[in-house]
Amino acid sequence: MSEIPFTLDQLRILKAISTEGSFKRAADSLYVSQPAVSLQVQNLEKQMDVHLFDRGGRKAQLTEAGHLLLNYGEKILSLCQETCRAIEDLQNLQGGTLIVGASQTTGTYLLPRMIGLFRQHYPDVAVQLQVHSTRRTSWSVANGQVDLAIIGGEVPSELQDILEIQPYAEDELALILPLSHPLAKSATIQREDLYKLNFIALDSQSTIRKVIDRVLASAEIDPKRLRIEMELNSIEAIKNAVQSGLGASFVSVSAIEKELRMKILHRATIESVTVRRTLEVIINPTRYRSKAADAFIHEILPQFSTRKDFSLLGRSQPEKASKNNGKAAKTTEEEVRVNSAEPIPTET
């Protein structure tokens, strides 16, 4: 092939079809007609002399060649976006875009305050917040689709040598009860009392649920003995369910500040047990770091960190990155303090 046999528009269409699962939904997401999408795919297949889609089923399925092209196409599109953002930086924060990632709790309760403060200082910078699972967020940072992220789970092992990972803040997970519950009148509750409660929890595969189970097990509380009466998929739904008297739950303290001020939930204290996890900031040191990202890292992040030793590498040039930064900074995801002793090691 003497000439490049595809265009950026064709790669965008290929990615949209793969994401949306059909030509029609891809056309809708790109605000073009379905015949236009079909024609572009036909031209692309003709130019490359391969079949990119299996057209036998109802859903658009990529062939092996289609998967290969998509894999490289996503990298090409990511580099194009990075190039545009680097050029925007020439305006010295009089424009440009900052993309921040977060896992669910931090994205819902912590990041909006941080972004609000950043926008006060840099109103001309467009800020995007992407809230996904820790795994998906980590990959977005690794691929250069997100500038930086604050996460509450563990970075996938295959990315720990690629990303810079820094402990950022301690996030306490509080036990909340309805005000009407008999235990809400006690100053502290015993560990055995947990087995008498009806719990409302996130899905068993969620990051926070796994953290809580590990922490409780480290405090000699058997999570399998807890009575899970209901599973919900959002923190807000859980808080409303507890407030309605349907059960108890563990949630981040940052998620219940308003409810505690309004005195519509009871925060229970478990004797000799504090449940907390470590939030971490992740960046990809090999990617171009925009001036907007640098400003957010050095001016905003320190104001919300609970760790005196928090710092990210000050450089924004990829060539200064060290492959070992991520491994050196890796810490345990959570800790349990029992009777004011040192943290008990937990599985990571």
N, C-alpha and C positions, 0 to 999 in steps of 0.2 A: 504494500500500500504506500504509494509515493506521497499521497495527500491524506490529511486526517479525514476519515470517512464519516464523521459525525459532527453535529453542532452542539453548543451548550443548550439550546432549546430542546433538542432531541434528548439529551441526557436528563433534563428537567422533566420531560414528559415520561421517560422511562422510570424515573424515580417516583413520580406521582402515581403511575399505574401500579407499581409494586406496593406503594403505601396504601392506596385506596382499594386495590383489589379488582378494579374494573376500569375499562376505558371511559365509561360514562362518568363515573365519580371522579376520575382523574381530570377529565375535561372540565367538570364543574369546579373543581378546586383550582384550576388554572385559568378559569373564566374564558375558555375557548370552546368551540363546538366539538362534538364527538367525531364527526367526519374529519376535522382538522387533525385531531389526535391520531386517528387511524391512518391517515395519509402520511403523517410524519413517521409513524412506526414502520409502515410499508417501505418508505424511502430509506429509512435507516437499515432495515433488513436487506434491502437491495444493495445499498452501498457497501455493507459489510459482508454480504453474501452468506448470511446465516439466518436461522430462525431464532427469534428472541422469545417468542411466546408459544406455549402449547394451547392451541385454540379448540381443543376437544371438550373441555369442561366449561362450567358456567362461570368460574372465576378465572381471571387472567393469571396463568401460571408461567413463571419464567423458565426457560430452558437452561441448560448448563451454560451455554454461551450468554444468555440473558443475565444470569447471576454474575458471571465474570465481568460483563460490561457494566452492570450496576455497581459492583464493588469498586471498580476503578472510577466510574462516573461520579460516585459520591465524594471520592477524594478530590477529583478535579473541581467539582462544584464548591467544595469546602475551601479549597485554595483560592478560587475566584472570589468568594466572599471575604476571605482574609485579605486578599489584595485590595479590594475596594475599601475595606475598613482601614488599612494602612494608609491609603491615599487620603481618606477622610481626616486622618490624624494630622495632616499638614495644616488643617485649620485651627490647630491648637485648642481643642475642646470647645470650639464654636460650632459644634455639630458632631456628627458621628454617632456610634451606637455602642452601648454596653450591654452584654448579654450575661445574665447571672443565673446559675442553676441552683436548685435546692431540692432536698427531700421534703416530704409532705408537711411535717410540723414546722420546720424552719421556714419553708416557703410561705406558709399561711400566717405565721405569727411573728417571726423575727425579720425576715427580709423586707416586707413592706415598710417597716420603720426605717431601716437602713437606706432603702432606695429613696424614701421621702426626704431624708437628710441630704443625700447626694444630689437630688434634684434641686434643693434649695441653693446649693453651691454651683451647680452646672445645669441650669435649666434648658440649655440648648442641646444637651446630649439625650438621645432617645434611649430609654432603658427597657430591656425585655427581661421578664422573669419567667423561667421555665421550671415547673414543678413536676418532678417525676420520681421514680424509685431511685435509690442510691446507685444501683447498678447502671441504669440507663443514663443517669446524670453523669456518672464517672466516665462512661464511654463518650458522652457528648463533649466533656472537657478534653478527653484524650484526642478526639477527632477534630478539635478546634472549632466546634459548633457553639461552645459556651466558653466565655472568658475565664470564669472562676465559679466555684460552687461551694456551698456550705451543706454538709451532709451529716446524718446521724447514724449511718450504717457503715459497714465495712467495704472498702474499695475492693473490687474484684482482684484476685491474686495476680492475674495476668497484667494488670495495670499498675501494680504497686512500684515497679521499677521505672515506670514511664512518668507518673505524676509526682508532683511535689505535694506532700500531705503534711499539714501542720495542725496540731491540736489547737482548738480555738476557744471553746467555752464548755463549762459543765452544765448539763441540762438535767435538772432533777425531775424525776417522774413521780408525781404525787398520787396517793390513793384518795379518790373522791367518793363521797357518799351523799345520798339525799339528806336534806336537813331533818326529815322526819324519821330517819333510821335511828334505832335505839343506840347504836354505837357512836352516833354523831354527838352524843352527850358526854362521851368519855374523853379525857385528856389524851390518853394513849390507848391503843388496842394491842393485844397480844398476837403473836404469830399464829397461834391456833385459831384465833378469831377469823383469819382469812378464809379458812376452810368452811366457815358457816355462811359466808356471803355468796350472793348470786352476782356473777361478774358479767359485765358487758365489755367486749373486747374487739379489737381489730382482727382481721383475718389472720389465721395462724401462719401464713406465709409473709406477713408484713414485717418490716425491719423492727419496728418498735415492739411488736409482740415477741419476737425472738430475743430482743434485748432484755425485756422484762423477765421472760422465762429463765434466761441464763443468770440474771442477777439474783432472782429469787432462789434459784437452785444453789447459788453460791452462799446464800444466807441460810441454807438448810431449810428452805421452804419448798415443798414439792409442788411445782406448777401443775402437774397432772392431777393433783387432788383439788385444785380450784374448780368450782362449779361455773363453767361458762354457759350462761343461759342464752346469750345472744351475741352474734357477731355482726358488726356494722363496718362500713367502709370509709367512714370519715370521723374525725375528731369532733366536729360540731354535732353530728348525730349522736355520738356517744355522750357528750355533755348534756344534750337535751334529754336523752333517755335517763341518765342518772338524776337529773333535776326533776324528772317526772316520777321518780321513785321506782324505776324498773330494776335497779341494781347498782353495783359499785364498779369502779374502773380505775386503771392507772393511766394518767395522762401527763404530758409535759406541763410543768408549772407555768411556762410561758403561754400556754393555751387557756389558762383559767384565771389570769390576773383580773379581768373584768368581773367574772363571776364571784371571785373572792371579795372584791371591793363592794359588790352589790349584795353580798351575803346570801347568795341563792344556791351555793354548794358548800359542803363541808369538806375541808381538807383534813384527812385523818393522819395521825402520827403512829407509826408502827414501832413498838419498843425495840430499840437497839438495831434498827434496820433503816438505812437510807438508800433509795434506789436512784442511781444517776448514770448517765452516759456522757461520753465526751463527743461534742460536735467537732468536726474537722473542716478546714478549708482546703480545697484542692485546686491546683492549677497545673497546666502543662508547660513546663519550663522550656520546651523546645519550640513552642509556637510563638508567633509575634504577639507581644503584649501591647495593647493600645494605650494611649495616654489616659483615656477614660478608665480603663481597667487599673492602671497604675494609681490614678487618683483615688479610686474606690478602695484599693488595697491599703494605701498608706494613710488616707485621711478618714475613711469611714470604718473599716474593719476594727482598728484598735479601740474605737470608742465603745464597741459593744462586746469586746472580748473580756472574759473573766480570768484570763491567764496573763500574769505579768510577763511571762517569757514569750508571748506570742509575737512572731515576726515571720514574714515571708521574704524570700530573697529579694533584694532591692533592685536587681537588674531586670530589664525588659528585653535584653538581647539574647536570642537563643544560644549563641555560641558560648555563653558563660554558664550554661546549665550543667549540672552534674547529675549523672545517672543515679547516684546513690542518695540524692536528697530525699526521695520518697521513702526509701527503706529506713533511712536514719531517723525520720520523723514519725514512723509508724508507731502508734500506741494502742493500748487496749481500747476497745469500743466502749466499755462501761466499767464501773467499779462499785463495790459495796463496802460501806464502812460500818463495822459492827463494833459497838462499845468504844467508839472513837479510836479504833485501832487503825493500822495502816491498811491500804486497799488490799483486799484478797484477790489474787490473780484469778482471772476468768478465762474461759475459752475465747479465742478470737477466730 
